[in-house]
Amino acid sequence: MTIILIVISICLLILCITYFKINAFLAFLVVSLLSGLCLGIPPAQLVGTVEKGVAGVMGSLTLIIVLGAMLGKIVAESGAAEIIAEQMVRLMGERYLQWGLMLTGFIVGIPLFYGIGFVLLVPLIFSISYRYKLPTVYIGLPMLAALSVTHGFIPPHPSPVALVALFHADMGLTLIYGLLIAIPAIILGGPIFGRSLKNIRASQESIFREKDRSESAQYPRPTVGVSLAVALLPVLLIVLFTLLPYCYHTTNIALQEGVKFIGNPTVVMVIAVGVATYILGLKLGRSMTNVMTIYESAVKDIAMILLIIAGSGIFKQVMEDSGVSLLLANTLQQLPISPLLLAWLITAVIRGCVGSATVAALTAAGVLLPIVTGGKADPNLMVLAIGAGSLMFSHVNDAGFWLFKEYFGLSIKDTLFSWSIMEAIVSIVGLLAVLLLQLILY
């Protein structure tokens, strides 16, 4: 009966979001309250469970997500992202344009959230298409594949950061594994699959408009080296301080604690935002007030993402406090299937139903948490398996699907044969890479 109640809860959550069009945060909250009552949590205790769920998930990741949004916004507003894109195209040349755009999407996609990166880089795709007389979908899909993969696999994006916090995974190792997994997923889903899309033509009536740079034009733009350094700084620092203990052993306690402190993801993001504030802001002539306005705008952009993550924390806490997590762990562990494959499958099904990759990942995490806490799966690999599943089944209920369709002026059929298949490829390749990594590590 308990398992049936869990299934009903997840189905109700999916219905609230898809059929009744209820905001995902409110859906999480209402369904969690109803589930808690049905699963036997006393009403007087349920409010405490809700508060504990919000505090448990938000306490460890709010700063990282907020600081990541600020960094991405200043990288975009300063023109650093466009400079990186222009340099990658120039470096690769006409023959390898797809690979240049793929690399651009990967570098720019690390600090930028998907929606911002998409709107920022689409003008570059169209300008290159016009200049070299090449199909826009053929040129653009590798870049968008890279953006999508960074969104699903690589911190400081909200979904991977939230999963790291929920599973108590190691941010540095998850980042390193995510980078390794992202490479084959992007290559197969981008340039290689993109070769088959030369016959898909973007409509001349596309709603695409050139990005207005009138406000940013009054400030000088950063150099290529500075743009790359600031955009990649969080990744470089996290990787460095994750690998440092393995490369250099010391008995100096103070030094060990210092390395651990500076390598903490929150501290790394504070350093990155501080560097970006000076180099991409003050040094280029912006006032501190102007930079802070950019940061305030960034926080507004991600407010709802933070609330959705908080809602997923409530759902997870209800599962724990009701005792369902333990029962679910025992049931799932008896299934003759790899926990990582199970995680991917559950997440992919939810993604197909609700459309949102973030909601799918966080909903699945609440169900799969007992497997990780029971030591049945590597938490770092579980984060990535769920991330891969969250990219599967992108179709008409996914905002990214319509963003791609309308910007490129495609039919539903052509969008399904380009965007949806690309997302499926990066999802399946991501899963296979996670399973291969598990074989290598264990």
Buried (B, 14 or more C-beta within 10 A) or exposed (E): EBEEBBEBBBEBBBBBBBEEEBBBBBBBBBBBBBBBBBBEBEEEEBEEBBEBBBEBBBEBBBBBBBBBBBBBBBBBBBBBBBBBBBBBBEEBEEEBBBBBBBBBBBBBBBBBBBBBBBBBBBBBBBEBBEEEEBBBBBBBBBBBBBBBBBBBBBBBBBBBBBBBBBBEBBBBBBBBBBBBBBEBBBBBBBBEBBEEBEEBBBBEEBEBEEBEEEEBEEBEBBEBEBBBBBBBBBBEBBBBBBBBBEEEEEEEEEEEEEBEEBBBBBBBBBBBBEBBBEBBBEEBEBEEEBBBEBBEEBBEBBEEBBBBBBBBBBBBBBBBBBEBBBBBBEEBBEEEEBBBBBBBBBBBBBBBBBBBBBBBBBBBBBBBBBBBBBEBBBBBBBBBBBBBBBBBBBBEBBEBBBBBBBBBBBEEEBBBBBBBBBBBBBBBBBBBBBBEBBEEEE
